[in-house]
């Protein structure tokens, strides 16, 4: 039974507060400007949605898995829910990341919700603008994906389709067509619900979210709507770039603002963090004719003091924990930080869980079933194993995360009870913050009317217009410096990318071959005559060195992945979003009369945050198929002849250099496109702020023509807001 049925008093409190919000709207509607009233009505709509979800019959526990693209969200859920089966496909770019909801169903099925016609038309408009400007955007790529697949969008838009499946494995095949990177219908899908006949899902609704910077606005809106009713969130951040600026913005600013109250911080792909701390494989101090690194040069490394695998794991855990605590502490030191809801939520994230879905899955199958990626990881870790199964399970660490997951399920009623207790106080806090913002804005408007005259306002308007060039210049400088940092960071990272090449080589293996032969002897011989022949069979073993041609693909793939990560690090190291926001606001304060009555600091902050949220760091994926096919066309299986081994190594080194060249060119293109978006963002910010301030002055000039009537109306609005705030203060004191 739903525990809410016994909570008549709480239900009555929810109804009473809903009625209070209605009275608030009715009170302010005759007085508030249209823009203000729109914000007021949003309060009521959001609360109604939360309570409607909260009190629904058989309400499920809503669990979200959140993180950037390539954080490993799908792998995490595949391991957690499906014993490692790749049911949920991986998304390598934001444009192919579709919100996927997983729930219990009596029969396995996939429910596909397609985009609305309006959403698709907006995408087509954005794509047309991008084509005209010669730019590559996610909207353009999605539209072109639909064209390449010869899709007729009108056949699917605004529709919901249910596809029955006979098994979970069949779900995997079907799902890939709708949310996979190369899925036939992926460009047209808004979200999907995966119905699984799995008893443990009966009271849960689990969502693999695409993030809040999806190029398709309706997908982002769908994600926000889910987060507003989400009860528990597992936030995944890659161990190799743990809590970068994009992660931290999402974790600290957006999730708490969406109403998320319980966060579990997970450092995914822990195997990469451990391998970064372990010593590299030892090389001979003598010249190895097969050990050169082609385009990357030769040289030998010395092995540092050897860390055990257990020590490396503990160092990684300590390092990532310190990073989390440092960011949370800085957040708490902000004005009002320690008293904020966000800080209380973040305080539970100071000890992140390190996990590796890959190693967890490897524990449950024999080595002969490893795929090439798993085999490569195993070989890199093998020299450091004490007990392979135990060590892999320790790094995998899904036992700890499963316990957190299962505890949340067990504590469902308690989690919902606490959430129910917080709904009204949280809504009241939002209500009070909005009323204070509106009161300040209205009071400034009133004072401008009371003390201003047309000549003074016209002078101020002229001053704003004169100052606009300086503002545009300073804003352009903010983004120009960010653009320059990208170039500096690019040079540093490309240097590191070149050095990283010496970590990738073809492993020389040892083999042995058993030979069978016959030794012939004679018991008697005289001069040229022998008789009494005896044949004795015997065997002997020869040892040889060889290379495996298939290793080329794995080494190239790992190098390509590493290069992609390095490329993404350029943006994480150069672009500090919170710093950009602060400097934008400083540019406004420096160049405009922010003491003027019409200045709206809140709006400037909103515009700055809106600009920041438009940034989407590029995701890189470097292809190495051409290089691999050239090598595989020449070599297969074991390569044993010394000359062929030398040739294979040379071709492999050339392939590394080619993949590096591709990566550098892709990075150049990504930076060029991002620099264009920086310039556009600067122009957008300046124009929005200037238009708002000029609009306020022009509005005041018009209203001065009927000064007395406008003053009375504005004063009534201020008085009303102050009375409402006093009532809120009385409520707060009583509670």
N, C-alpha and C positions, 0 to 999 in steps of 0.2 A: 504493500500500500504506500502511496505517496505521502510522505510525512506532512506535506502542506495541508492535507485535509483536516488535520487536527489543530491547525494554527489559525483559528477564526479571528483571534485578536490581531495577528499580524496582517491578515488579509484586509481587515477593517482599516488598519493603519495605511496600507497601500491605497485603498480606495479614498481615504481622507486626503492623502497627499495629492493624488490625482485631481481631486476636486479643488484642492488649493491651487494647483497649477492652472486649472481652468479659470479660477477667479482672478489669478494673476494676469492671465491673458486678457480677460474681459476688462480688467481695471486699466491696463496699459494701452489697449487697442486704440482708444480715442485720442491718446496723447503721443504715443511713440511714433517716430518716423518709420517708414516702411522697412528700412534695413534693420533697425533695432527690433521691430516687431517680428521680423523673420527669425532672428536669433532667439527671441523669447519662445516662439512656437516650437522651435527645435527641442527645447528643454522638455516640453510636454510629450512630443512625439517619441523622443528617445526613452523617456521613462515608461511610456505606455508599451513600447516594444519590449523593454527589459522585463516588465512585469508580466506581459502576455506570455513570453517565453518561460518565465520563472514558474508560473502557476499552471502550465499546461499539464494535462493528464499524462502520467508515466514519463515525466520529464527526465531526459537522459543527462548524464554528466558530459559536458562539452570539453573535449581535450584538443588543444591545438598544437601542431608542430610547426614552428616558425624559424625562419633563417633565410639568409641570402641564397641565391642560386648557387649550386655546387657545395652547399654546406653539408650535404649528405642526408637530407630529410627523408627522401624516399627509401634509401638504404636502411636508415634508422627504423622506419616503420616496417619495412619488409622483414627485418630481423626481429623486431619486437612482436609483430603480429602473425607473421607467416613463416617462421622458422627459416628465414633467409631466402625463401623463394622470391625471385624478382617480379613480384606481382605489380608493384608500382614502378613505372618506367622513370628513368632519370631525365631531368630537364637540364640541358647545358646552357640555355640562354633564357632571359626573362620572358621573351616572347612566346616560348613554348611551355611556360610554367602555368598549369591550370589547377585551380583549387579542386582538390579531390577529397570528398567526404566518405568516410568508411563507417557503416552502421550494420547492425544485425538485420537479416531478412530471412524469412522461412525458406526462400529459394534464392540461389545465387543469381544476381542480376546486376546490370549496369544501367543507371538512369542518367541520361545525357541532357543537360540544359544548354541549349544553343543561345548565342548572342541575340539581342533584340535587333530589329531592323534599324532602329535609331543608332544603336552602338556601332553597327557595321558601317552605316553611312558616315558616321563621324570618323571612323578609321580610314575610309576611302578618301575623305576630304583631306585628312592629315597626310595620307600617302601621296595624293596629288600634289600637295604643297612641297613635299620632300622631293618628288621627281622634278618639279619645276626648278627647285633650287639645286638640284644635283646632289642631294644629301641622302644618306642611308639612315633610315629610322626604323624602329620596331614596327610602326604602323605600316610603313611601306613594305617591309619584309613579310608581314602577315598577309597583306593583300596579294603580294606576289606569290606567296606560298599557295594561296587559294587558286591563283591563276595557273600555276604550274600543275596543280592537281586537277585542273579542269573542273573545279567545283562550281556549281550554280548556287550561290548563297541563298537565293530566295526560296529554295526548296527546304532549307533547314532553319532559317532565322525565325525567332519567336516560338520555336517548338521545343517540346520535351519528348524524348524517345526512350523507351524502356526495352532493354535487350536481355532476354533470359540466357543463362549460361548453365551448363550441366555440372561444372566443377570450378574450383578456385583456379586451376591451371588454365581453363578456358577463359576465365575472366582476364587473366594476364594477356592473352592474345588479343581479346576484344578491346581491352582498355587502351592498349598501345595505339590503336587506330584513332582514338579520340583525345588522348593527352600526351602521346609520345612525341619526341622531337620530330620524327618523320611521319607522324600519324596523318592519315588521309584527311581527317576532319578537324585536326587540332586548331587551325586558324579560326574556326567558326564556333568553338566551344567556350561557354562562359564558366561552367563548373560541372562536375559529375558527382554522383553519389554511387558508391560501390556497396551493394547489398550483399553481405556474406553470411552464409549459414554457419555461424561460429558462435556457440553459446556464450562465450565470455564477452562478446560484443553487445549482448542484449541490452544493457543499460547505458551504453556509451555511444557518443558521436565523436569520432576522431577525424580531424581535418589536417591534411597536408596542404599548407598554405603557400601561395606563390610570392608572398610579400606584399608590401604596400606601395611599390613603385612599378606596378604592372603597366605596360604600355596601353593596355585595354582598360579604359576607365571603369567600365562596368565590372570587370574582374576585381579591380581594387575596391570598388564599393561593396562587392560581395564579401571580400575578405574583411573589410571593416565591420560589416554587419555581423559576421560570425564572431569577430573578436569582442564586440560589444556584449555578447551573451556567453563568452568563453569563461570557463571556470578554472581551468588549469592549462598552462602553456609550457611546453618543453622548447626552450630556445637553443638552437644549434648554431655554434660558431666553429669554424675550422680551427684545429689546433695550430696549424702552420701560420695562420693570420688571425689569431684569437682576438676577438673584440676590437676589430679595426674600426675606423670612424663610422662606416656605414652600419656596422653591427651595433655600435654603441648608440647611435641616433635612434635606431629602431627599438633597441632594448629599453633605453632610458626615457625617450620622449614620446614615442608613438604608442607602445603597448600599454603603459599605465594610463595614458589618455584615452585609450579605447575601453577602459574598464577592467583590464586584466588584474586580478588580485593575487594569484599564486603563480610564481615563475620557477621553473627548474632550469638552471643553466648547464648546458652540455657542451663540452669540448669534443667535437667529432673528429674522426680520422686520427685518433691518438697514435696510431702506428707511425705516422709521418713525424710527429713530435719526438717520439722515442728514437727513430732512426737518425734524426738530426743531431741527437746527443751522443749516439754511439760512434766509436771510431770507425773510420773508413777501412775497407779491406786493405791489408798490408801488401805492398808491392816490393819486388826484389830491388836490391840496391845496385844490381848489375843491369847492363843494357839488355833489354828484352826486344828482340827483333819483331815480336808480334804485339808489343805493348805500347807502341806510339799512339798518339792521339790526333794524328792528321792535322786538321785545321786548328786544333786547340793547342798544339805544341806538346813537347815532352816534359820530362821532369818527374821527380819522385817525391812522394810525401813521407814524412815520418809519422808514426802512429802515436798519438798522445796517450797519456796514462789511461789504461783500459778501464772503462766503466762497465759494471755488470748491467745486464738488462733491467734488473730490479732497481738499481740505483738510477739508471736513466729515466725510468718511469716515474720514480719519486721526484727527480729533479724537474721533469716536465710538469708534474702535478703542482709542485711548489711554485714554479715559474708562472703558470697560468692562474693559479690562485692569487698570487701577488698582483698580477695584472688586474684581475677582477676587483680585488679589494681596493686597489689604488684608484680605479675609475669610480667606484661607488663612494669612496671617501671624498674625491673631488666634487662629485655630484652633491654630497651632503654639505659641503662648504659653500655652495652657492646660496644667495639670499633666500631664506625660507626653505632651503633644501631639506634640512633634517625634519621639518614639520610636514613635509609633503607626502601625499599618498605614494607617489613614485618612489621616494626614498624607502618607505616602509616595505614596499614590494621588492625593491632591489636588494635590500639588506639580507634577504634570504638567498642571495646568489653569490655569496662570498667564497664558497667552496665548490667550484664547478666539478661536474662528473666527467672524467675522461673516458671515452668509449671508442672502440673500433668495431664497426659492424663487420668489416671484412674478416678480422681475426676471430671474432665471435662465431661467424659462420664456418670458418675453417676448422674450428674445434669439433664440429659435429659431422665431419666427413673424412674419409681416408685421403691420404695425400694424392693417390692416383686420380682422384676426382677433382683436384684443384684445377681451376682455369689458369691460363698463362699469367694473369696478373697476380693471382694468389700464389702461384709457384714462385714468382719472382720475389714477392715479399718474404715468403718462407726462406728462400735461399739467402736473402740479405740478413735475416734475423737468425738463421740457423747457427752461425758461429757463436752466438751469444746465449743460446738456449742452455738452461740447466735441465729442465724437463719441458719438452716442446709443448705438450698439451696444456700443462699448468701455466706456462709463461704466456701462451697465446690467450688463454682464458683471462689471465690477470690484466692484459692490455685491453682485451675485448670489453671486460667489465660490465657486461649487460646484466649480470646478476644484481648489481647495485641499482641500476636504473629501473630494472623490472620491479624491484622492491618499492621504489618511489612510485612507480606507475600503479602497482597493485595496492599500495597504501592509499593512494588517491581514490581508487575504486572502492576500497573498503570504507573509506571515510566520506563517501559521497554525501550522505545525509548531513554530516557535520560541516562539510565544505559548503553545501547549499544553505545550511542554516546560517552560517557566518555571512555568506553572500547576501542572504535575505536581510540580515540585520544591518548590513552596510549600504543597501540600495538607497534607502531614504537619506541617510546622512551624506552619502556621496552626491546624490542629486541636489541636496540642499547646499552643499559646498559649491557645486557648479552654478546653482541659482544665485547664490550670494556674490560669487565672483563676477557673474554677468551683470547683476544689478549695480555693483560698484563701478564696473567699467562704463555702463550706460549713464550712471549718475555723473561721473567725472566728465564725460563727453558732453552731456546736456548742460552741466553747470558752466563749462567753458563756452558753450554756444550762447548761453544766457548772458554771461559777462561780456562777450564780444558784442552782443546787441546793445547791452546797457551802456557800455563805455565807448563804443566805436562810433564813428561817423563815416559817411561815404568817402570823404577825402582821405581819411586815415586808412580805411580798408583798401582803397584803390592804390595808395602808396605801398601798402604791404604786398598787394598782389603784384605790383610792378617789381618790387624787390625780389619776390619769389621767382619771377620770370628772369630777372638778372642773375640770380644765384643758381638758376637751373644748370647753366653751363658748368659751373664749378662742381655742383653735385654730380653731374654726369661724368666729369673728369675723375673725381675721387672714386666713384663707384667703378668706373672703368679700370682705375688703378688697382682696386681690390682684386678684380678678376684677372687683370693683366699680371699681377704678381703670382696669382695661383697658376696661371698659364706658364709663367717662367719657371716656377717650381716643378711643374710637370717636365719641362725640358731638362732641368738639372737632375731630377730623380730618374728620368729616362736614361741619361748618360751613365749614372751610377749603376742602375739595374742591368743595362746592357753589358757593362763590364763584368758584373757578377754572373750574368747568363753565360758569357764566354768562358769564365773560369769554371762554371759548373759542369762544363763538358767533360772534364777529366773524371767525373764520377760515373761515367757511362762507358763501358767497354764490354767486349764479348768475353765471357768467362771461358778460360781454357780448361777443358775437362780432361780427365785421365781415363783411359780405357785399357782393356787387356784382351788379348786374343789367345785362345788355346789352340795349339797346333798338334796334330796327330801324325806320327811318322813311324817308319819301321827301320830298325838297325839290323844290318845283315852281317853275319860273321861266318867264318869257315873253321872247322876243326883241324883240317889238314891242308897243307899247301906245299908245293915243291916247284921251284922255278915259276913257270907261268901256269902251273896247274893247281887248282883248288878243288877240294871236295868236302863233304860234310857240312853243307850250308845250313845255317840256322837264322831264322827271322825273329827278332824281338821287338814287339810294338812298344812305343813309348810316346809320351806327350811332353810338351814344354809350353811355357807362357811367355808372350812378348807384351810389353807395355808401350803405349803410344799416347800422344796428345792429339786432341781434336777440338774443333769448334762445332757448335750446333747452329745451323742456319736459322732455325726458328727463334733463337735468342735475339736476333736482330729486331724482330717486331716488338718484343717486350721492352728492350732497351730504348728503342725509338719512341715507343708509346710513353714510357716513364719520362724520357727527356722532354717530349712534347708537352706532357702534363706539367712538368716542372717549369718549362718556359712560359706556359700559360699563367701559372701562379706568379712567376716573377713579373710578368706583364701587368697583372692585376695589382701587384704590390706598388707599382708606380703611382697609381691613382690613390691608393690608401696612404702612401707616404707623403704625397704632395698636397692632397686636398683635405683640409680640416674644416668640416662643414660648420661646426659651432663657431670657429674663429671667423669664418666668412660672414656668418650672420651678425656677429658682434661688430665687425668692421663696417658692415653695411649700415647698421644703426648709428655708429659713430660718424659716418659720412653725412648722414641726415642731420645729426645734431650740430656738426661743424658748419654746414653750409646753409641750413635753413633756420628760420626763426622759430625754434621749437617752443619758445615761451609764448608764442602767439596763441590766441584763444582757440584758433581753429585746428591747431596741431593735434593729431590723434596718434599718440605713441603706440597704442594697442594695434591700430591698423598697420602702422609701419612694421611692427613686429610680425603681424600676420602675413604681410606681403613678403617679408624676408624669409619667413618659414616656408611659404608657398614656393618661393624661388628655390630654396634649398631642396625641397622635396621633389622638384622636377629633375634633379640630377640623378642619373642612373649610371654607375660606373660600368664600363664595357666588360663583357665576359669573353675571354679568349679561348679559342679551340684551334690548335694547329694541326693540320693534316700531314701525315707522313706516308700515306698510301703509295704515292708515286715512287718515293725512294725505296720503300719496302718491296714493291713489285719488281723494280729493276733488279734488286739483289736476289729475290726469290726466283726470278727467271734464270739466274745464273747458278745459284747454289740451292741444294736441297739436302736435308738430313745431316749426317755427320760429314765434316770436312776434315780430312786427315793429312793430305799432302801439304808439305811446308809451303810450297809456292802458292797453293790455293788458299791456305790459311792467311798468308800475307795479303793476297788479293782481296779476300773477304774482309779483312781488317781495314784495308785501304778504302774499299767501297763503303764500309760502315762509317768510317770517319768522314768520308765525303757526304754521306747521308746526314750525319750529325750537323755538319756545316750547312747543308741545304735547309734542314729544319730550322736551324738557328736563323738563317737569312729570312725565311718565311715569317718567323716569329717577330723579328725586328721590323719587317715591313708592315705586319699586321698591327704592331704596337704604334708605329708611326701613323697609320691610318686612324687608329682609335684615339690617339692624342689629338690629331688634327680635328676630328669630329667633335671631341669633347671641348676643345678650345673654342670651336664655333658655338657650342651650346653655352659656354661661359660668357662669351660676348653677348649672345642673345639674352641670357639671364640678366646681365647687367643693364642692358637697354630696357628690359621689361620692368626691372625694379625701379629704375629712375623714373620711367614714364608713369608707373602706377602711383608712386608717392607724389610726384609733382601734380598729376591729374587730381589726386584726392585733395591736396592742399588748395590748389587753384579752384577746384569745384566748391570747396567749403567757403572760400572767400567770395566767389561769385554768387553763391547761394545767400550769404549774409548781405551782400550788396542789394540783392533783390528784396530781402526781407526788411531791410532798413526803410524801404519805402512805406511799409506799414508797421513801423517799429513797435508801437504800443501794443497792438494786438499780438504780435509775435512774442513780445516779452512776456505777456501774461500767459500765453500758451506754454512757453518754455519753462516759466517759473512753476506752473502747475505740474508739468512733467517732472521737474526736479523735486518738488515737494512730495509728489506721489512716490518717486523712487526712494526718497529718504524715509518716508513712512514705512515702506515695505522693508527697507533695511533694518529699521528699528524693530519691526516685528520679527525679522530673522534673528536679530541680536537677542531678543527676549527668548526665542525658541532655543538658541544656542546656550544661553545661561541656564535654562531649565533642564537641559540635557547634558 
